[in-house]
């Protein structure tokens, strides 16, 4: 009989894994540091891809629930220059190849699909130790411990499980995204709302950019992109929202006011998201009783693929374990054998997307990417 699976992290990847295991009758427990599902916001919209994210949700038996939370029309995209000149305008074609959903809504349908008690909230991992024979002891901040027969690190960029299999750690890419929100935009910020349109807007220049998504309820969710050193970011006082907005906006001096309003008029305090990556093609030797999924396994710059890959990892691992109930080690080995080349291909795509957005040819490089004029478009997933 398959050993119970201990999953660290209740992000999308960990929850898909738990759900797929549940569908196949394999017991699993998810340990999450957050005290409750509502303790913090879950980020903005995600485009869920046909070939990985949607397949994972199908494996989880949640396609119908997923379709019910799609933000219709949000696959539209437009590219602008610093003056607000429209360079490319792509409407939503209605094919739902990459429909947009809110991360929080997606997490909710996954949580609702699991038996009560599957997720143990308020369990922040402080240490993980090998006990030999494929068993591991996980220690939590509240002083409790659990011993695993099968341990899965789904705990993101700063994974506490990763050191069991790899010495690699996240490195700063030299790019930071500053997150802001505008609310009630059609009434209070009509020029900005019109510039963003119905879906995603990319206003780009070499080394900097303003990217925004329209979300339900008249919300614009913005990521201001800056290629700056860690020291430069550290010098911005994000504890003073007004000062931080002014400092970030100064980097866009001369840009169209309806674009910089996404920074200066933000309805929430700006938050810096420093972009980190694991080494390209990160992999490890097989370690009994433990493996990784999602950012814990293959952290890379944002390209629109991260959440999709995490969910696909979770589904593939869940199916591998369910298919080999009497030989979990063979299941983990089979999962990793497919994981490594799959994720390696996406590292190159992620670096390429970042360069298309912020490289020397931006924004024209991004226009070429979208309209297919550039050979770089081949094989590269759509961004954000």
N, C-alpha and C positions, 0 to 999 in steps of 0.2 A: 504494500500500500504506500502511496506517495506521502512523504513526510510533510507536516505542516510547513507553510512558507511564511517567513518573517520578512515584511517589507518595511523599509525605513523611508518615509516620505509619502504624504498624501497629495502629491501633485498629480497631473493628468496621467503620467506614465505609471506611477504606482497604483493609481485607482483602476486604470484599464487592466493592469496585471491582476489585481485582486478580483475584478469582475470576471475576466476570462477564466481564472482559476475556479471561481464560484460556479460559473456555467458548466464546468467540467467536473464539479464535485470535489475539488481539491481545497482543503482548508487553508486559509491565509489570514494573517493579522497585519494591519497597517499601523505603524507607530508614527505619529505626527507631532512636531513641536508646538504648532499653533494650539491655543487652548480650546478653540471651537471653530466650526466652519465659517462663522461670521466675524472672526476676530480681526481680519484685515481684508482689504480689497484684493481681488485676484488679477488685476491688470486689465488690459483692453481687449480688442477684438483679435481673433485668430482666423486666418484663412485655412480651412481644413481641406487637404488635398485628396484627390480621388485615390491615388496609388498607395498612400500610407495611412494618413489619419482617418479617412473614411473607411478604409479596409479594416482598421483596428476597431472602429466602432461597430462595424458589421460583425466582426468576430465576437464582440462583447454583446451582441444582440440588441443594440441601441440605435439602429438606424432611424427608426420612426421617431424616437425621442429627439435625436439630433436634428432631424428635418424640422421639427416643431420650433426650434430656437434660432433658426437661420434668420439673419438680418437681410431681408430681401433688398436687392439693388445695390448692396454694398461692395460688389465686386468691381464697380466702376473705379477708374484710376485716371489721374491727370498729372502732368509734369509742367511746372512753371519755372521761370527764371527768377532772379532776385528782384526784378521790377514787377513781378506778377504777370508777366506776359505768358499766355497759355501756349505751350509748345506741343502738347499732346493731350488729347481728350478721348479716353476709351470708355464707352458706356458698359454697364453690366449687360452681357450678352444672354443672360437667362439660362445658361447651360448648367449652372451650379457645379462646375468642375472644382472650384475653390471657394465655396460659400463662406461668408463671414459669420462668426458667432462670438458672443462674449465668453471670455475664459471662465468667468464666474458661473454663467449658465451651464457651460459644459461640465464644469466640476460638479455642479449640483445634480445633473442627471446621472452622473457616475456614482455619486454618494447615495442617491436615492435607490440605485440598483443593487446596493450591497446589503446583506443582512445586518440588522442592528448589532452594534458592538464590534464590527469588523475593524473600524478605525478607532484607535485609542488616542484621544486628543490629549494635549498637554504633556507629551513624552518627548522631551528634548534630549537627544543623544549627546552624551559627554565623552564616551569612550567605547571602543569595540575591541575585544581581545579574542584571539584564537584559543580554543580549548583542545585542539587536535581532533583527528577523525572527522573533519568537516563540520565540527560544531563551533559556534561562536557565542560569546557572552556580550550582550549589549547593555551598557549602563546608561541610566537616565539621570537628569538633573534632580529629580525628586528622591533619588537614592535607590530606586528600584532597579532590578535587572531582569533580563530575559535571556534564555539560552535557545539558540536557533539550531535547527537541523539543516534548513536551507535559508540563507540570508541574501536579500536583494537590496542593494543600495539604489534607491530612487530619490536620493536626497540632494540632488542638484549640484551646482557649481562647487560648493564648499563641502562636499560629501565627507562624512565621517567614516563611511564604509570603504571608500576608494583606497585608503592606505593599506588595506589588507591585500590588495592585488597589484598596486602600482605606486611608484614614488612620484609620479607626475602631479603637478598642481597647476591651478589657473594662473595665467600670465596676462597682464594688461595689454590690450591691443593698441593703445594710443588713441582710442576713440571713446568718447562718453556721450550717452544720450541723456538729455535733461527732459524729464516728463512733466507736462503741464496739462490742464484741462480748461476749456471754456464751456460755459453752460448757457442755455436759453439763447443759442447763437443766432437763430433766424430773426429774433426780435431785437436782441441787444448788439449783435455784431453781424449785420446782414452782408456787408462787403466781404468779410472773412468767410462767412458761411458759403457765399456764392463761389469764392475762390476754391474752397475745398471740394465743393460739389457733393455728390451722393455717396462717394466711397472714400478712396484714399487720394491724398494730394502730396506730391513731392516737389518742394521748392529747393533747388540744389545749386551749389557752387563748389569749386575746389576747396576741400577741407572743412566745409560746413554745409548744413542743410536744415530745413524745417519740414518735417513729415507729419501729416495729420490724418486721422481717420474720423469719419462721421460715425457716431454711435446713436443708438435709439434715444429719443427724448431730447433732441436738440443739443447733443453733447459733441464737442470736438476734442479728441484725445490726441495730444501732440507729443512727438519726440523731437527735440532739438538736437541735432547731431553736430558734434565738434571733434575735430582731430586736435587734441591738446594733451600735454603731458600730465601725469598724475599729480605733479607738483602744482601745475596751473589749476587743476580742478580742486585740489586741497585748499588753495588760497581763496576760493569762492565761499563766502559764509552762507551756507544753506540754512543755518539756524535763523537767519534774518531774510524772510521771503522777499521783501521789497528790494533789499540790497542785492540778493541773488538774481532776481529778475532783471534789475538794471545792469548788472555785470554781464549776464548772458546776452541781453539785448544789445549791449554795446558792440558785441562781435558781429552784429548784423546792421551796423550803421549804414544808412543809405538804401536799405532794402525797402520794399513797398510797405507802407504803414499797416495795410490790412493783413500782411503776412507777419510782421513783427508783433501785431496785436495778440497772436497766439502765445507770445512770451509775456509781453508787458501786462496784458489784461487777464492773465490766468486766474481762474477762480479757486485754485488750490495752491498750496506751497509747492514750488518746483522741487523735484527730486532728481538727484544725479544717479544715473545708472552706468557705472563704469563697465565697459565691455571687456570681458576676459575670455580667454580660450585655453583649452588644453593643447598639447602638441598635436600637430596635424597627424591624422591617422593613429591616434592614441589606441594602444592595445596592451594586453598583458598576458602572462602565462596563466594557464589554468590553475586555479587555487580551489581545492575541494570545499564544497559547501557554500560558495559565495559567488555572486556576479553583480553587475551594474547595468542600469538602464538610463536612458535620457541624458541630461547634462552631466550626471555623475560619470557616465561612460565616455561622452563625446561632446563636451562643451565647445561651442564654436560661435563666431559672431552671428548676429541675427540675420536670417535670410528668408524667413517665412517657413523654415523647415523644422525648427527646434521642437515645438510642441507635437508636430506630426510624427517626427522620428521617435520622440519619447513614447507616444501612444503605440506606435507600431512595434517598438522594442517590447513594451509590456505585453502586447497581444502575442507576439512571436514567442516570447519566453513562456507565457502561460500555456500556449499550445504545445510547446516542446516538453514542458513538465508533464502536462496531462497525457501526452502520447507515450511517455516512458515512466509509468508509475512505479516500476520496480528498479529503475536505474536513473536516479536524478542526476548523477554525475555525467552520464551520457547525454542527458537532456541539456545540461548547462554547457557542455562542450559543443553540442550541435548548435545551440543558440549563439554562442560566441563565434563559432566558425563562420556563420552568416553575418553576424553583427559587424565584425571588423571591416571587411571590404565594403559593406553597405555604408557605414558611417564615414569611411575614408573618402569616398567619392564626394560626400557633401562638404567636407572641409574646403576643398578647392572652390566649390560653388559659393560658400559663405564669404571667403576672402574676395572673390570676384565681385559679388554683389556689393560689398562695402566699397570697393574701388570704383565700381560703376556709379555709386551714389556720391562719393566724396573725392574721387581721383581728379587728375588734372583736366580731364575732358568733360567733367560734369558742368551742366546738366545734359549736354548732347549725348554723352555715352549712355545715359539712362533712357533717353528717347529712343536711341538705336536699339537698346535692349528690348524695350516694349514693342516697337513696331516691326522687329524682326530684321532690320536692315543690317545688324551686326552679326557676324558669326559667333560672337560671344553668347548670343541668346540660346544657341543649341545646347540642350541638356542642362540648362540652369533653371532652378526653380524660381518662381516669382517672389519678389521680396516682401518682407514684413507681412 
